[in-house]
Amino acid sequence: MKILVLNAGSSSLKYQLIDMENESVLCSGLVERIGLEMGVVAYKKAPDTDAESKTVIDMEIPTHNEGLLKVIELITEGETAVIKDKSEIDALGHRIVHGGEYFSEPTVVDDEVVKGIEACIPLAPLHNAAHLAGIKVGTNLFPGVPQVVVFDTAFHQTLPEHAYMYALPYEMYTENKIRRYGAHGTSHKYVASEMARLLGKPAEECNIITVHLGNGSSMSAVKNGKCVDTSMGLTPLAGLVMGTRCGDIDPAVVAFLARNKGMSVEDIDTLLNKKSGLEGMCGMSDMRDIHAAADKGDERAAMAVAVQTYRNKKYIGSYMAVLGRVDAIVFTAGIGENDDIVRWESLKDMENFGIVLDKAANAKRSGEPRKISAANSAVDVWVIPTNEELAIARETRDILAAKG
């Protein structure tokens, strides 16, 4: 079974073709600048690892349709081909950012599913509208081929009411669906499942804290295989300190900025989402640049790392209280997998909580899952690379198999 995984953005389309027989990636890439004067199609045929082996094409891409057409051409024709015909693609799996309360599991696309995704557009206006464009293009170019949607919010639909409700007038929830939804659920579910496998225990017997640290960051408390709390909220703005997002702040900051700086709601939204976080504190959002600057004595860069890792530690501590017993803490995503300084600072001085890192193991770089806690640590600490595309492909395969 070959599955094409699509992640459609407002002006982009990320894709990966996976052969589920051995879960190998046949090709992957990104279509960018859709709808602009000149777009870009990037394509990489697996298992090429040489950067020069990537095919990059500048072309006009008015809509997602033209972008995916070019991708199909690359997949099936000439030296870039990995299959002979698009008919070899058995299914499409789509990443959907927001499923609201409508969707708690992956589902096969039909008219009712499309309506449900449309109903969630107010909760993720740019993302969900773009995902619908991706589904429409899939229908046009792969008629009759089943499409499955996998929701970033679905894994968090097991949150108990006391964890997802905000202390606002109740009608804000009943009328406007304002509550905690979370995000990155596909990643959290994947690494929690992998962690349970590595522990040699059923997921239903594991309590795990999953720490997804990248440009966007979030954390989840997973109890007996189910998510019971997560750091992101109504939107991906809440929780941890991120590349350009502030994470948790006093909500009165919004009114303060409006009154004292004359900022509009749109201006404040842009400030909190795109000009805050690490970028806002030190003028940089890439942790490699921030560490380099801090090493040279840049005090704001050092402060940004301290603020970020302190926030991580607070959430880890609170989720240990929520779970009661913790079998493992798992770091994943770009920063979580590669930044030993952030991991160390996020967990240092937590010996009284049973957390002891092995400094040498933590400093080691590897693309494989690895344990970084010391032998005397009561809580296992691991680094597990996330693979959201594979997770989507697996969900797509499983739901189609269940439907026969």
ZAKOLGU-91381 format. One record per residue (C-alpha): x, y, z; residue number from 0. Coordinates in Angstrom, 2 decimals. Layout:
REM residues N
      east     north        up    nr
         X         Y         Z   NUM
...
END
This chain:
REM residues 404
      east     north        up    nr
      0.00      0.00      0.00     0
      1.37      3.41     -1.01     1
      0.03      6.50      0.77     2
      0.58     10.13     -0.24     3
      0.60     12.31      2.88     4
     -0.35     15.95      2.31     5
     -0.12     18.97      4.58     6
     -1.65     21.94      2.79     7
     -0.95     25.45      4.04     8
     -2.40     28.71      2.77     9
      0.46     29.13      0.27    10
      2.29     25.82      0.61    11
      1.91     22.07      0.23    12
      4.18     19.64      2.07    13
      4.09     16.06      0.79    14
      5.57     12.61      1.34    15
      4.94      9.33     -0.44    16
      5.30      6.31      1.84    17
      5.37      2.63      0.94    18
      3.57      1.01      3.88    19
      4.96     -2.44      3.14    20
      8.18     -1.42      4.89    21
      7.22      2.14      5.92    22
      9.89      3.57      3.63    23
      9.72      7.12      2.24    24
      9.80      7.02     -1.56    25
      9.96     10.79     -2.01    26
      9.18     14.01     -0.19    27
      9.17     17.73     -0.72    28
      7.47     21.07     -0.48    29
      5.52     23.34     -2.81    30
      5.87     26.98     -1.74    31
      4.67     30.45     -2.71    32
      1.37     29.19     -4.13    33
     -0.64     32.08     -5.56    34
      2.33     34.44     -5.69    35
      4.12     35.73     -8.78    36
      6.56     32.80     -8.85    37
      6.33     29.59     -6.89    38
      8.83     26.86     -6.00    39
      8.53     23.07     -6.10    40
     11.16     21.15     -4.11    41
     11.36     17.38     -4.58    42
     13.67     14.76     -3.07    43
     13.75     11.16     -4.17    44
     14.59      8.74     -1.39    45
     17.01      7.38     -0.32    46
     19.18     10.18     -1.74    47
     20.95     12.04      1.05    48
     23.07     14.40     -1.04    49
     21.69     17.94     -0.84    50
     22.48     18.38     -4.53    51
     20.13     15.53     -5.39    52
     17.14     17.69     -4.54    53
     15.14     18.90     -7.54    54
     14.06     22.53     -7.28    55
     11.78     24.07     -9.89    56
     10.71     27.72    -10.13    57
      7.34     28.01    -11.82    58
      3.99     29.76    -11.68    59
      1.72     27.98     -9.19    60
     -1.64     29.81     -9.19    61
     -3.35     27.22     -6.95    62
     -2.62     24.05     -4.98    63
     -3.94     22.10     -8.00    64
     -1.05     23.12    -10.26    65
      1.44     22.46     -7.48    66
      0.24     18.90     -6.86    67
      0.08     18.25    -10.62    68
      3.78     19.06    -10.85    69
      4.50     16.81     -7.87    70
      2.65     13.93     -9.57    71
      4.73     14.52    -12.70    72
      7.95     14.32    -10.67    73
      6.77     11.18     -8.87    74
      5.86      9.33    -12.07    75
      8.11     10.60    -14.91    76
     11.78     10.63    -15.85    77
     14.76     10.27    -13.53    78
     12.80     11.55    -10.53    79
     10.11      8.85    -10.81    80
      9.49      6.48     -7.90    81
      6.32      4.87     -9.30    82
      5.10      4.28    -12.87    83
      1.65      5.82    -12.56    84
     -0.35      7.76    -10.02    85
     -2.82      4.83     -9.94    86
     -0.24      3.09     -7.71    87
     -1.15      5.55     -4.94    88
     -3.76      3.75     -2.85    89
     -4.80      6.54     -0.47    90
     -4.20     10.14      0.58    91
     -3.68     11.14      4.20    92
     -4.20     14.77      5.18    93
     -2.99     16.62      8.24    94
     -5.76     18.83      9.64    95
     -4.85     21.32     12.38    96
     -8.25     21.72     14.04    97
    -11.08     19.25     14.44    98
    -12.78     21.06     17.34    99
    -15.14     18.79     19.24   100
    -16.32     17.21     15.99   101
    -13.45     14.77     15.54   102
    -11.74     12.58     18.13   103
    -10.13     10.17     15.66   104
     -9.01      9.99     12.03   105
    -11.82      9.60      9.54   106
    -12.45      8.96      5.85   107
    -13.38     12.09      3.93   108
    -17.01     12.50      2.87   109
    -19.37     15.47      2.57   110
    -20.18     15.47      6.31   111
    -16.50     15.43      7.24   112
    -15.86     18.39      4.94   113
    -18.72     20.27      6.65   114
    -17.20     19.49     10.05   115
    -13.80     20.86      8.98   116
    -15.53     23.95      7.59   117
    -17.32     24.44     10.91   118
    -13.91     24.56     12.64   119
    -12.55     27.31     10.39   120
    -13.19     30.04     13.03   121
    -10.88     28.09     15.39   122
     -8.07     27.90     12.80   123
     -8.97     30.25      9.94   124
     -5.80     29.99      7.83   125
     -5.03     26.35      8.49   126
     -8.42     24.68      8.06   127
     -9.32     26.63      4.93   128
     -6.00     25.57      3.41   129
     -6.53     21.94      4.41   130
     -9.90     21.98      2.65   131
     -8.14     23.22     -0.48   132
     -5.80     20.23     -0.20   133
     -8.74     17.83      0.10   134
    -10.41     19.39     -2.94   135
     -7.23     19.04     -4.99   136
     -6.93     15.42     -3.87   137
    -10.47     14.75     -5.03   138
     -9.80     16.39     -8.40   139
     -6.51     14.66     -9.14   140
     -7.19     11.28     -7.51   141
    -10.87     10.57     -8.24   142
    -12.10      7.51     -6.41   143
     -9.01      7.23     -4.23   144
     -9.90      7.25     -0.51   145
     -8.76     10.24      1.53   146
     -8.31     10.19      5.29   147
     -8.02     13.22      7.56   148
     -5.90     13.09     10.73   149
     -6.46     15.89     13.24   150
     -3.81     17.60     15.38   151
     -6.45     18.11     18.05   152
     -7.85     14.55     18.09   153
     -5.35     13.08     20.58   154
     -6.34     15.77     23.08   155
    -10.06     15.03     22.92   156
     -9.60     12.69     25.90   157
     -8.88     15.67     28.19   158
    -11.30     15.65     31.13   159
    -13.67     18.58     31.43   160
    -11.74     20.11     34.33   161
     -8.61     20.22     32.13   162
    -10.14     21.68     28.98   163
    -12.61     24.21     30.41   164
    -11.65     27.87     30.88   165
    -13.02     29.86     33.83   166
    -15.12     32.08     31.56   167
    -18.88     32.56     31.41   168
    -20.24     29.15     30.46   169
    -22.01     30.43     27.36   170
    -18.59     31.22     25.88   171
    -18.15     27.47     25.70   172
    -21.66     26.47     24.69   173
    -22.06     29.21     22.06   174
    -18.51     29.82     20.83   175
    -16.74     26.55     21.74   176
    -13.99     28.40     23.63   177
    -11.98     25.74     25.47   178
     -8.56     24.06     25.46   179
     -8.02     22.00     22.31   180
     -4.25     21.62     22.09   181
     -2.17     20.93     18.99   182
      0.72     18.74     17.78   183
     -1.47     15.79     18.77   184
     -0.18     13.57     15.97   185
      3.38     14.04     17.22   186
      2.48     13.56     20.90   187
      0.56     10.37     20.11   188
      3.37      8.99     17.96   189
      6.18      9.50     20.50   190
      4.01      8.31     23.41   191
      3.28      5.11     21.49   192
      6.97      4.65     20.61   193
      7.94      5.26     24.23   194
      5.54      2.59     25.46   195
      7.00      0.16     22.91   196
     10.55      0.91     24.06   197
      9.51      0.45     27.69   198
      8.10     -2.94     26.73   199
      4.69     -2.11     28.19   200
      1.21     -1.61     26.74   201
      0.41      2.08     26.21   202
     -2.54      1.60     28.57   203
     -0.08      0.99     31.43   204
      2.23      3.95     30.78   205
      2.27      7.47     32.20   206
      4.38      9.68     29.94   207
      5.17     13.38     29.57   208
      5.75     14.21     25.91   209
      7.75     17.38     25.19   210
      7.51     18.64     21.59   211
     10.00     21.49     21.23   212
     10.41     23.26     17.91   213
      9.58     26.66     16.50   214
      6.16     25.77     17.85   215
      6.32     23.94     21.19   216
      3.88     22.04     23.36   217
      3.78     19.49     26.14   218
      1.27     16.77     27.02   219
      0.52     14.58     30.02   220
     -0.40     11.09     28.84   221
     -1.97      8.82     31.47   222
     -2.56      5.16     30.69   223
     -2.21      5.91     26.99   224
     -4.65      8.83     26.94   225
     -3.89     12.55     26.93   226
     -5.20     14.19     30.10   227
     -3.63     17.64     29.73   228
     -1.75     19.67     27.15   229
     -0.12     23.09     27.11   230
     -1.63     24.68     24.00   231
     -5.13     26.04     24.35   232
     -7.90     27.35     22.12   233
     -5.07     28.14     19.70   234
     -1.37     27.18     19.49   235
     -0.42     30.45     21.25   236
     -0.74     29.17     24.82   237
      1.76     27.28     26.94   238
      5.50     27.06     26.34   239
      7.83     29.77     25.03   240
      8.19     29.32     21.26   241
     10.14     30.77     18.37   242
      7.84     33.75     17.81   243
      4.89     32.96     20.12   244
      4.82     34.16     23.72   245
      3.09     31.19     25.31   246
      1.36     31.83     28.64   247
      0.98     35.48     29.65   248
     -1.40     37.52     31.81   249
     -4.45     37.94     29.52   250
     -4.77     41.53     30.76   251
     -1.69     42.32     28.65   252
     -4.05     42.50     25.65   253
     -6.18     45.26     27.21   254
     -3.06     47.01     28.52   255
     -1.56     47.20     25.02   256
     -4.83     48.40     23.53   257
     -5.23     51.18     26.10   258
     -1.62     52.29     26.48   259
     -0.20     51.75     23.01   260
     -3.35     52.17     20.94   261
     -2.87     48.78     19.32   262
     -5.72     47.07     17.46   263
     -6.78     43.48     18.11   264
     -5.09     42.48     14.85   265
     -1.87     44.26     15.83   266
     -1.81     42.55     19.24   267
     -2.54     39.16     17.67   268
      0.40     39.63     15.30   269
      2.64     40.77     18.15   270
      1.88     37.76     20.35   271
      2.05     35.17     17.56   272
      4.78     36.46     15.25   273
      6.95     38.95     17.13   274
      7.20     37.48     20.63   275
      8.73     34.34     22.13   276
     12.47     33.92     21.60   277
     12.38     36.38     18.70   278
     10.80     39.06     20.86   279
     13.17     38.59     23.77   280
     16.50     38.51     21.92   281
     15.85     39.19     18.23   282
     16.51     35.59     17.18   283
     14.25     32.55     16.91   284
     16.75     29.86     15.89   285
     18.22     28.19     18.98   286
     21.57     27.63     17.24   287
     21.95     31.38     16.77   288
     20.78     32.06     20.31   289
     23.27     29.64     21.88   290
     26.09     31.09     19.77   291
     25.18     34.61     20.87   292
     24.88     33.58     24.52   293
     28.34     31.97     24.35   294
     29.70     35.34     23.23   295
     28.16     37.11     26.20   296
     24.84     38.26     24.75   297
     22.77     38.70     27.92   298
     19.41     38.83     26.14   299
     20.16     35.56     24.35   300
     21.06     33.93     27.68   301
     17.89     35.35     29.20   302
     15.77     33.92     26.38   303
     17.17     30.42     26.98   304
     16.59     30.78     30.72   305
     12.98     31.93     30.27   306
     12.24     29.15     27.80   307
     13.75     26.33     29.86   308
     12.24     27.61     33.11   309
      8.79     27.49     31.50   310
      9.51     23.94     30.33   311
     10.49     22.92     33.87   312
      7.31     24.43     35.36   313
      5.15     22.45     32.97   314
      7.07     19.23     33.56   315
      6.65     19.66     37.31   316
      2.94     20.39     37.01   317
      2.37     17.38     34.77   318
      4.20     15.15     37.23   319
      1.65     16.30     39.80   320
     -1.20     15.61     37.36   321
      0.03     12.10     36.52   322
      1.15     11.06     40.00   323
      3.45      8.37     38.62   324
      5.67      9.10     35.63   325
      7.33      6.29     33.67   326
      9.12      8.49     31.17   327
      9.68     11.99     29.83   328
     10.17     12.16     26.06   329
     11.73     15.03     24.10   330
     10.97     15.36     20.40   331
     10.90     17.77     17.41   332
     13.69     20.04     16.18   333
     14.84     21.53     19.49   334
     13.77     18.60     21.63   335
     15.75     16.12     19.51   336
     18.87     18.21     18.89   337
     19.41     20.72     21.69   338
     21.15     19.12     24.65   339
     21.44     22.49     26.44   340
     17.66     23.05     26.45   341
     17.04     19.49     27.64   342
     19.62     19.83     30.41   343
     18.36     23.20     31.62   344
     14.74     22.02     31.51   345
     15.46     19.09     33.84   346
     18.39     20.13     36.01   347
     18.00     20.17     39.80   348
     15.01     17.81     39.64   349
     16.69     14.93     41.46   350
     14.09     15.15     44.23   351
     11.50     14.31     41.57   352
     13.48     11.24     40.53   353
     14.92     12.82     37.37   354
     18.67     12.47     36.78   355
     20.22     13.00     33.34   356
     23.33     11.27     32.06   357
     25.33     14.26     30.82   358
     27.30     12.29     28.23   359
     24.21     10.52     26.86   360
     22.33     13.82     26.73   361
     25.14     15.46     24.74   362
     25.23     12.66     22.15   363
     23.74     13.39     18.71   364
     21.78     10.67     16.95   365
     18.79     10.30     14.69   366
     17.69      7.22     16.62   367
     15.61      6.94     19.81   368
     17.95      7.08     22.82   369
     17.77      7.07     26.59   370
     19.48     10.07     28.19   371
     18.67      9.51     31.88   372
     21.23      8.16     34.33   373
     21.10      4.61     35.71   374
     19.91      5.93     39.09   375
     17.08      8.02     37.60   376
     13.67      6.85     38.82   377
     12.08      8.41     35.72   378
     13.31      7.41     32.27   379
     14.18     10.34     29.99   380
     14.34      9.69     26.26   381
     14.81     11.49     22.97   382
     12.55     10.05     20.26   383
     12.49     11.62     16.78   384
      8.95     12.44     15.78   385
      7.54     11.36     12.44   386
      4.17     12.98     11.87   387
      3.98     11.92      8.22   388
      4.48      8.26      9.11   389
      1.94      8.62     11.92   390
     -0.60     10.02      9.44   391
      0.16      7.24      6.97   392
     -0.31      4.59      9.66   393
     -3.62      6.11     10.76   394
     -4.74      6.23      7.13   395
     -3.82      2.59      6.55   396
     -5.45      1.41      9.76   397
     -8.77      3.16      9.28   398
     -9.07      1.94      5.69   399
     -8.21     -1.61      6.80   400
    -10.87     -1.40      9.53   401
    -13.44     -0.37      6.95   402
    -12.48     -3.32      4.78   403
END
